[in-house]
Amino acid sequence: MTEAKQRQRSLLRGAVALLAAAAIYDAMARSGYFAPALLPTLPTVAHTLFANLSDGTMIGHAAFTLYRVTFGFALAVAAGLPLGILMARFKYVESFFLPLVSALMPIPSFALVPLFMLWFGIGNLTTILIVFYAAAFPMVFNTWSGVRSVNPLWLRAAGAMGADEHKLFWKVIIPGASPFIITGMRQAFLRSWIAVVGAEMIAASDWGLGWVIFDAKEFLNTDVMLASLIVIGLIGFVFERFIFGSLERMTVLRWGMMRAATG
Amino acid sequence: MQDAVTTIAVDRRLDRSQAGERLRLIARNIFPFVVAGTIWEIVAWAGVFPHRLFPTLEEVAASFVHLTITGILPRHALETLIRLLTGFALAGIVGVTIGILMGRSRRAEDILLPLVSIGAPIPGLAYAPLFLLWFGLGNISSVLLVGFVSAFPIIFNSWTGVKAVKEIWVRSAQAMGADDRHLFRHVILPGALPYILTGMRLGLAQAWRILVAVEMLAAVPWGLGWLIFGARKFLNTDVMLAGIVVIAVIGLALEKLVFQKIENYTVVRWGMISS
């Protein structure tokens, strides 16, 4: 069988599987075994999603969540990137921060939510700080290992060709470490996205996709919950695929640091 | 006098150079914590934050000891661990099975991959309210959610692992007359194991993170997440911090003790990866 044909069959099977799953779900929802409030039919979910999108509430919630996640993530990058680089370049920075980072890293960010709620109240600040906490560690660790794994041969070659510290840093170390740094950003964003949803649920404010889901539970609005789940999944997917994917294409793939996966 | 002191010091150092090396390593690792602890103490004593919200380290240690002796903290930790292990065992069994199936059969891959890919990018905790509605507050929801969330990395890694088994190993085993069962047990499973273990590691880490949050939301009677969340209502910041310390220690222990041991016994010993 040719590759194209095989691929076509894979697509067909995938589509059939999705349709079948949707049909089973809908049949379950319509069977009357379960309360319709708990298991809304797919058209209801689609209708709610559309209604909430068109009257702007869902967009408002998404905007709040995005604001918190990007703010916290940006803070984490701004703090984690320099710290990771410093740790890799200077031995004493490493021996001071590495034990601290290793000790704090295994604390799940959610465990800090109640504490941060006491310290910083409910709302934006707590959520942003939780996102920052979740995202900072992958950022630090990946940057650190990235800078350390820069091929020493390149450093010596650049040094022999007369590069000064400044040039060495910008032209050799940063590009050399960039695959790790971008992986770190990816992981950091994934973690932030999880953290923001959880933090919004626990530290209930009044806007945000996590809060919508949790709030909808109180009123048994399962359709709203499922609609928000779809939005959350889509935003996460878009970030992962398009933003980080294109970041990777623009930097490391172009510089030939990594090869694009084929197939 | 000065000379004598230095000589003794040097002699001792020569005698115990190895012990000294270790001691210095420990000291170097402890130093950052001493600094951080001192800063904490200064902030706590200076009263930048209200005392109830920012207790001194002695108070945290005291409430840690008190909670441990009275058996409250161990019970919370035990219940959390049981939940974690039940959920994770569920995820391990289902995840590895689905992953291997997807790696071995094209049909299973075509059918399951779209379903799995749709579920995976949604943060696990977002499902929590849905699970709470469907399965009620308490244990069943939290165990199922933990299992559900940690299954995804296990599925993906097992799938990749099976696909990454070198074609040449499979073919040479077949040429040497291995039947399907032999092939699976002696070639594919060991070949995929490094990936499967990585998946389990990721899954367990994720399960641990989610579980803490789920316990806060699911109103379980015992559990570390609940301990922290409940303590907030009474402004027992010392109890919260003690709980957070236990959570960190368990998380670290799961990673270092459990998984590194398993890796050493299996894939490292078989020479699949270097330790």
Interface residues (C-beta under 8 A of the other chain):
Chain A: Q6 R9 S10 R13 G14 A15 V16 A17 L18 A21 L38 L39 S95 F96 F97 P99 L100 A103 L104 P106 I107 P108 S109 F110 A111 L112 V113 P114 L115 M117 L118 W119 W193 I194 V197 G198 M201 I202 L209 G210 I213 F214 A216 K217 L220 T222 M225 L226 S228 L229 I232 G233 G236 F237 E240
Chain B: R28 N29 I30 F31 P32 F33 V35 A36 F49 L53 F54 R106 R107 E109 D110 I111 L112 L113 P114 L115 I118 P121 I122 P123 G124 L125 A126 Y127 A128 P129 L130 L132 L133 W134 W208 R209 I210 V212 A213 M216 L217 L224 G225 I228 F229 A231 R232 L235 T237 M240 L241 G243 I244 I247 A248 G251 L252 E255
